Amino acid sequence: MKTINRFLKTLTAAVFTCLLPVQSAFSAGFHYQLDLTAKLVHNQKNELTAIQMSWIYDKELSAILMDGEDLSEANREKALEKRKAEIFEGLTEVKYFTTVLLNNNALEVEKVKNYKLRLNKESRLQMNLTLPLKKSQALQGKTLEIVVTDDSAVGLATFIDANHMLLGKQFKAMCSKPSLVQKKLAEVDGHAQVVETMTINCR
């Protein structure tokens, strides 16, 4: 359990090496996937104030993160509440794999306070959170980029396609349809480090 808790804080493969049930998986090149959906949040001035994010863990990683917990219908919510903060801390440690750029300038974000963990029908963990900007931003005439990558290369954090970037009615009226570009940066310990850039042009 100590090893699992360390993993929850860092979301990297190294901490699993002492955990026998998954040791063989890592020797075979363990790799996990996190599927991301994001939505832009605005204020009454139609300025960007936050990004709502939904991270869905693959089945194997979900099982590892909830190892030893009672996920029966009667006890599922209690088990999820127990692990919620630890799993959220894991995303926090890696800064949600996310950098937000406006006209190529990185935007500062506040501490995430609004988050919730659930288990979907496919037995995949889903962490929903709101990433608030330190300062609201007008998008008209600008280009917004949401850059996602796992620096350890153990995981693939992915939007899958451009449909997983939701603009909402207000931003859809002033911005073009999002575009998604995936690029391989390097190879780390046999794993490809991939960066995805979701671009929203509001010029």
QUIQUIBEL-V541400 format. One record per pair of residues at least 12 apart in sequence whose ideal C-beta (glycine too) atoms are under 10 Angstrom apart, sorted by the first residue. I is the first residue (numbers start at 1). GAP is how many residues later the second one is. Records with the same first field share a line. If there is no record, write none. Layout:
I->GAP ; GAP
//
This chain:
1->18 ; 66 ; 67
2->13 ; 16 ; 17
3->12 ; 13 ; 14 ; 15 ; 16 ; 17 ; 19
4->12 ; 15 ; 18 ; 60 ; 61 ; 62 ; 63 ; 64 ; 79 ; 82
5->78 ; 81 ; 84 ; 85
6->12 ; 13 ; 80 ; 84
7->12 ; 15 ; 54 ; 57 ; 58 ; 79 ; 80 ; 83
8->56 ; 57 ; 75 ; 77 ; 78 ; 79 ; 80 ; 81 ; 82 ; 83 ; 85
9->77 ; 78 ; 80 ; 81 ; 83 ; 84 ; 85
10->79 ; 80 ; 83 ; 84 ; 142 ; 144
11->21 ; 23 ; 46 ; 50 ; 54 ; 76 ; 78 ; 79 ; 80 ; 82 ; 83 ; 86 ; 139 ; 141 ; 143 ; 144 ; 146
12->78 ; 81 ; 82 ; 138 ; 139 ; 140 ; 141 ; 142 ; 143
13->12 ; 13 ; 16 ; 17 ; 18 ; 19 ; 139 ; 140 ; 141 ; 142 ; 176 ; 178
14->12 ; 138 ; 140 ; 175
16->14 ; 48 ; 138
19->45 ; 48
21->42 ; 43 ; 46
22->38 ; 41 ; 42 ; 45
25->35 ; 39
26->128
29->125 ; 160 ; 161 ; 162
30->30 ; 31 ; 34 ; 124 ; 125 ; 161
31->27 ; 29 ; 30 ; 122 ; 123 ; 124 ; 125 ; 159 ; 160 ; 161
32->25 ; 26 ; 27 ; 28 ; 29 ; 30 ; 32 ; 33 ; 118 ; 122 ; 123 ; 124 ; 125
33->23 ; 24 ; 25 ; 26 ; 27 ; 28 ; 117 ; 122 ; 123 ; 124 ; 125 ; 127
34->21 ; 22 ; 23 ; 24 ; 27 ; 57 ; 63 ; 91 ; 93 ; 114 ; 116 ; 121 ; 122 ; 123 ; 124
35->19 ; 20 ; 21 ; 22 ; 23 ; 89 ; 91 ; 121 ; 122 ; 123 ; 124 ; 125 ; 129
36->17 ; 18 ; 19 ; 20 ; 60 ; 61 ; 62 ; 110 ; 112 ; 121 ; 122 ; 123 ; 124 ; 128 ; 129 ; 160 ; 162
37->15 ; 16 ; 17 ; 18 ; 19 ; 89 ; 91 ; 122 ; 123 ; 126 ; 127 ; 128 ; 129
38->13 ; 14 ; 15 ; 16 ; 17 ; 60 ; 62 ; 93 ; 108 ; 110 ; 121 ; 126 ; 127 ; 128 ; 129 ; 140 ; 160
39->12 ; 13 ; 14 ; 15 ; 91 ; 125 ; 126 ; 127 ; 128 ; 129 ; 132
40->12 ; 99 ; 104 ; 106 ; 125 ; 126 ; 127 ; 128 ; 130 ; 131 ; 132 ; 135 ; 138 ; 160
41->89 ; 90 ; 91 ; 92 ; 95 ; 127 ; 129 ; 130
42->94 ; 95 ; 96 ; 97 ; 125 ; 126 ; 127 ; 128 ; 129
43->93 ; 127
45->91 ; 93
46->90 ; 92 ; 93 ; 94 ; 122 ; 124 ; 125 ; 127 ; 128
47->86 ; 88 ; 89 ; 90 ; 91 ; 92 ; 93 ; 123
48->52 ; 54 ; 59 ; 85 ; 87 ; 88 ; 89 ; 90 ; 91 ; 94 ; 96 ; 122 ; 123 ; 152 ; 154
49->81 ; 83 ; 84 ; 86 ; 87 ; 88
50->59 ; 60 ; 62 ; 64 ; 79 ; 80 ; 81 ; 82 ; 83 ; 86
51->45 ; 47 ; 49 ; 56 ; 58 ; 78 ; 79 ; 80 ; 81 ; 82 ; 93 ; 95 ; 114 ; 115
52->62 ; 76 ; 77 ; 78 ; 79 ; 114 ; 116
53->38 ; 43 ; 44 ; 45 ; 59 ; 62 ; 74 ; 75 ; 76 ; 77 ; 78 ; 93 ; 95
54->62 ; 64 ; 72 ; 73 ; 74 ; 75 ; 110 ; 112
55->32 ; 33 ; 36 ; 41 ; 42 ; 43 ; 60 ; 62 ; 70 ; 71 ; 72 ; 73 ; 74 ; 102
56->62 ; 64 ; 66 ; 68 ; 69 ; 70 ; 71 ; 72 ; 104
57->30 ; 60 ; 62 ; 63 ; 67 ; 68 ; 69 ; 70 ; 98
58->64 ; 66 ; 67 ; 97 ; 98
59->63 ; 64 ; 65 ; 66
60->64
61->63 ; 64 ; 94
62->25 ; 57 ; 58 ; 60 ; 61 ; 62 ; 63 ; 64
63->60 ; 61 ; 62
64->61
65->18 ; 21 ; 22 ; 25 ; 52 ; 60
66->13 ; 14 ; 16 ; 17 ; 21 ; 51 ; 53 ; 57 ; 59
67->16
68->15
69->13 ; 14
70->12
71->48 ; 52
76->42 ; 43
77->40 ; 41 ; 42
79->38 ; 40
80->36 ; 37 ; 38 ; 39 ; 45
81->35 ; 36
82->35
83->34 ; 42
84->31 ; 32 ; 33 ; 34 ; 41 ; 43
85->30 ; 32
86->31
87->28 ; 30 ; 38 ; 40
88->24 ; 27 ; 28 ; 29 ; 39 ; 41
90->37
91->21 ; 24 ; 36 ; 38 ; 66
92->19 ; 20 ; 23 ; 37
94->55 ; 56 ; 57 ; 58 ; 61 ; 63
95->14 ; 36 ; 56
96->13 ; 16 ; 31 ; 33 ; 35 ; 52 ; 61
97->50 ; 51 ; 52 ; 53 ; 54 ; 58 ; 59 ; 60 ; 61 ; 98 ; 99
98->33 ; 48 ; 49 ; 50 ; 51 ; 59 ; 100
99->46 ; 47 ; 48 ; 49 ; 50 ; 96 ; 98
100->31 ; 33 ; 37 ; 44 ; 45 ; 46 ; 47
101->42 ; 43 ; 44 ; 45 ; 46 ; 96 ; 98
102->31 ; 35 ; 36 ; 37 ; 40 ; 41 ; 42 ; 43 ; 98 ; 100
103->34 ; 38 ; 39 ; 40 ; 41 ; 42 ; 100
104->39 ; 41
105->32 ; 37
106->39 ; 41
107->24 ; 26 ; 27 ; 28 ; 30 ; 37
108->25 ; 26 ; 27
109->22 ; 23 ; 24 ; 25 ; 26
110->20 ; 21 ; 22 ; 23 ; 24 ; 25
111->20 ; 21 ; 23
112->17 ; 18 ; 19 ; 20
113->16 ; 17 ; 19
114->14 ; 15 ; 16 ; 17 ; 18
115->12 ; 13 ; 14 ; 15 ; 16
116->12 ; 13 ; 14
117->12
131->15
138->36 ; 64
139->28 ; 31 ; 32 ; 35 ; 36 ; 61 ; 62 ; 63 ; 64
140->31 ; 34 ; 35 ; 62 ; 63
141->33 ; 61 ; 62
142->33 ; 58 ; 59 ; 60 ; 61
143->32 ; 33 ; 56 ; 57 ; 58 ; 59 ; 60
144->21 ; 23 ; 27 ; 31 ; 34 ; 54 ; 55 ; 56 ; 57 ; 58
145->33 ; 36 ; 52 ; 53 ; 54 ; 55 ; 56
146->13 ; 19 ; 32 ; 34 ; 50 ; 51 ; 52 ; 53 ; 54
147->48 ; 49 ; 50 ; 51 ; 52
148->32 ; 34 ; 46 ; 47 ; 48 ; 49 ; 50
149->33 ; 34 ; 36 ; 44 ; 45 ; 46 ; 47 ; 48
150->38 ; 41 ; 43 ; 44 ; 45
151->34 ; 35 ; 37 ; 42 ; 44
152->36 ; 37 ; 39 ; 41
153->31 ; 32 ; 33 ; 34 ; 35 ; 36 ; 37 ; 38 ; 39 ; 40 ; 41
154->34 ; 35 ; 36 ; 37 ; 39
155->36 ; 39
156->26 ; 35 ; 36 ; 37 ; 38 ; 40
157->37 ; 38 ; 39
158->22 ; 24 ; 36 ; 38
159->19 ; 21 ; 23 ; 37 ; 38 ; 39
160->20 ; 22 ; 36
161->17 ; 19
162->15 ; 16 ; 17 ; 18 ; 19 ; 36 ; 37 ; 38
163->14 ; 15 ; 17
164->14 ; 16 ; 34
165->12 ; 13 ; 14 ; 15 ; 33 ; 34 ; 35
166->12
167->33 ; 35
171->29 ; 31
172->28
173->29
174->26 ; 28 ; 29
175->25 ; 26 ; 27 ; 28
176->23 ; 24 ; 25 ; 26 ; 27
177->23 ; 24
178->20 ; 21 ; 22 ; 23
179->18 ; 19 ; 20 ; 21 ; 22
180->16 ; 17 ; 18 ; 19
181->14 ; 15 ; 16 ; 17 ; 18
182->12 ; 13 ; 14 ; 15
183->12 ; 13 ; 14
//
